[in-house]
């Protein structure tokens, strides 16, 4: 899995891990923070939430255009600094008045702009590692590893956000609303780690930073001369068609931070015991990840020493899980904790995905990147079909006035947590088919002169999808739950059908 990959991949992946941990730590509690701290309605909180996501994913287009002119490395560094300023501002507890709301919105703009300079350009640099013919056939696998690293950072984010908030409340005596800001402060520390990794291992990827004419010539020499105006146009059109489909995937997927979090808060049982309780301990999930990776290593290792080490890791991880099991123990569940399952599944299933597609590739039967994207849309539709079916008979969301005069969500049902655990699993299968493959497709197909812009285009599509996340907030409490989930089921199916209709055109440029 990791063999034969350029060294720069691991440096860039680890640098991105810190940055993504910052982002997902903040995002884990953000929607609930908006409702609790400012007394916002689900629809208004959803509007701010989706607008922020839109900003985060739209601005990489600007960042890409700037990077095409000034260099990817400069934009990445500048982006980290601006992001840090935004998270630092967000971490200051200012209360819930109008001034605090304005400061919070200013912090979101800084985070969005910094991410715009950082996110897409870092991924262009990853793609440029594979311009070397030695690594040409490892591009898809490389982006899968890169995507896995993102989710390692995201895996610990919900637990970090919840635990630091609880510590601020119990040990430091802060109010529940002010304690949220300590979760945001964790993001600052993660970014410091990210920039440290970037500069310590910079020598392994310096040639991808751009900004110098000789670098651009070296990177583009192998492909730029081969592209005519018609070929360039064909590639851009194909990418735009993919971008159109991506919009609807992210509209549905990022309900994990909005309507699915509302569902976890208001409809899902708030306690668990036995094996179910173990699923909500991040260290148990880490142990499972160790078992998966050690299992692959056990069968792939070429030496007896390697096999023995892998077997020992599996035994230790299994013993750890056995010791953690308490059939009579019960734990409370906080709604944001459900967001740890998606990154857990991504990290755990990445080697499985790579093994499956590697096997298919060896047989000459691996689906193209556009076909994988279409399959991802179908899988996402299945996830919302599960939610729609399971929501029949559930009451409408309800609110009541709290002591401070603001509306407070009411817990009205105790649906088994297994539902959301399963739904996140299915959504993750869809994500693994779409997101890393889509990014790899863009880096491969984009005309060399427009690499930054086209990667930015991918994120613009994601931005539009994230803006449409607000649909979940608008539907929440306005229609029966099964209708809400059916909307996302429908858009995913329509997008999949469109993708299949355009398949020949898309596969022509692969």
Rosetta blueprint (number, residue, H / E / L):
1 X L
2 X L
3 X L
4 X L
5 X L
6 X L
7 X H
8 X H
9 X H
10 X H
11 X H
12 X H
13 X H
14 X H
15 X H
16 X H
17 X H
18 X H
19 X H
20 X H
21 X H
22 X H
23 X H
24 X H
25 X H
26 X H
27 X H
28 X H
29 X H
30 X H
31 X H
32 X H
33 X H
34 X H
35 X H
36 X H
37 X H
38 X H
39 X L
40 X L
41 X L
42 X H
43 X H
44 X H
45 X H
46 X H
47 X H
48 X H
49 X H
50 X H
51 X H
52 X H
53 X H
54 X H
55 X H
56 X H
57 X H
58 X H
59 X L
60 X H
61 X H
62 X H
63 X H
64 X H
65 X H
66 X H
67 X H
68 X H
69 X H
70 X H
71 X L
72 X H
73 X H
74 X H
75 X H
76 X H
77 X H
78 X H
79 X H
80 X H
81 X H
82 X H
83 X H
84 X H
85 X H
86 X H
87 X H
88 X H
89 X H
90 X H
91 X L
92 X L
93 X L
94 X L
95 X L
96 X L
97 X L
98 X H
99 X H
100 X H
101 X H
102 X H
103 X H
104 X H
105 X H
106 X H
107 X H
108 X H
109 X H
110 X H
111 X H
112 X H
113 X H
114 X H
115 X H
116 X H
117 X H
118 X H
119 X H
120 X H
121 X H
122 X H
123 X H
124 X H
125 X H
126 X H
127 X H
128 X H
129 X H
130 X H
131 X H
132 X L
133 X H
134 X H
135 X H
136 X H
137 X H
138 X H
139 X H
140 X H
141 X H
142 X H
143 X H
144 X H
145 X H
146 X H
147 X H
148 X H
149 X H
150 X H
151 X H
152 X H
153 X H
154 X H
155 X H
156 X L
157 X H
158 X H
159 X H
160 X H
161 X H
162 X H
163 X H
164 X H
165 X H
166 X H
167 X H
168 X H
169 X H
170 X H
171 X L
172 X L
173 X L
174 X L
175 X L
176 X H
177 X H
178 X H
179 X H
180 X H
181 X H
182 X H
183 X H
184 X H
185 X H
186 X H
187 X H
188 X H
189 X H
190 X H
191 X H
192 X H
193 X H
194 X H
195 X H
196 X H
197 X H
198 X H
199 X H
200 X H
201 X L
202 X H
203 X H
204 X H
205 X L
206 X H
207 X H
208 X H
209 X L
210 X L
211 X L
212 X L
213 X H
214 X H
215 X H
216 X H
217 X H
218 X H
219 X H
220 X H
221 X L
222 X L
223 X L
224 X H
225 X H
226 X H
227 X L
228 X L
229 X H
230 X H
231 X H
232 X H
233 X H
234 X H
235 X H
236 X H
237 X H
238 X H
239 X H
240 X H
241 X H
242 X H
243 X H
244 X H
245 X H
246 X H
247 X H
248 X H
249 X H
250 X H
251 X H
252 X H
253 X H
254 X H
255 X H
256 X H
257 X H
258 X L
259 X H
260 X H
261 X H
262 X H
263 X H
264 X H
265 X H
266 X H
267 X L
268 X E
269 X L
270 X L
271 X E
272 X E
273 X E
274 X H
275 X H
276 X H
277 X H
278 X H
279 X L
280 X L
281 X L
282 X H
283 X H
284 X H
285 X H
286 X H
287 X H
288 X H
289 X H
290 X H
291 X H
292 X H
293 X H
294 X H
295 X H
296 X H
297 X H
298 X H
299 X H
300 X H
301 X L
302 X L
303 X L
304 X H
305 X H
306 X H
307 X H
308 X H
309 X H
310 X H
311 X H
312 X H
313 X H
314 X H
315 X H
316 X H
317 X H
318 X H
319 X H
320 X H
321 X H
322 X H
323 X H
324 X H
325 X L
326 X L
327 X L
328 X L
329 X L
330 X E
331 X E
332 X E
333 X L
334 X L
335 X H
336 X H
337 X H
338 X H
339 X H
340 X H
341 X H
342 X H
343 X H
344 X H
345 X H
346 X H
347 X H
348 X H
349 X H
350 X H
351 X H
352 X H
353 X H
354 X H
355 X H
356 X H
357 X H
358 X H
359 X H
360 X H
361 X H
362 X H
363 X L
364 X L
365 X L
366 X L
367 X L
368 X L
369 X H
370 X H
371 X H
372 X H
373 X H
374 X H
375 X H
376 X H
377 X H
378 X H
379 X H
380 X H
381 X H
382 X H
383 X H
384 X H
385 X H
386 X H
387 X H
388 X H
389 X H
390 X H
391 X L
392 X L
393 X L
394 X L
395 X L
396 X L
397 X L
398 X E
399 X E
400 X E
401 X E
402 X L
403 X L
404 X L
405 X L
406 X L
407 X E
408 X E
409 X E
410 X E
411 X L
412 X L
413 X L
414 X L
415 X E
416 X L
417 X L
418 X H
419 X H
420 X H
421 X H
422 X H
423 X H
424 X H
425 X H
426 X H
427 X H
428 X H
429 X H
430 X H
431 X H
432 X H
433 X H
434 X H
435 X H
436 X H
437 X H
438 X H
439 X H
440 X H
441 X H
442 X H
443 X H
444 X H
445 X H
446 X L
447 X L
448 X H
449 X H
450 X H
451 X H
452 X H
453 X H
454 X H
455 X H
456 X H
457 X H
458 X H
459 X H
460 X H
461 X H
462 X H
463 X H
464 X H
465 X H
466 X H
467 X H
468 X L
469 X L
470 X H
471 X H
472 X H
473 X H
474 X H
475 X H
476 X E
477 X L
478 X L
479 X E
480 X L
481 X H
482 X H
483 X H
484 X H
485 X H
486 X H
487 X H
488 X H
489 X H
490 X H
491 X H
492 X H
493 X H
494 X H
495 X H
496 X H
497 X H
498 X H
499 X H
500 X H
501 X H
502 X L
503 X H
504 X H
505 X H
506 X H
507 X H
508 X L
509 X L
510 X L
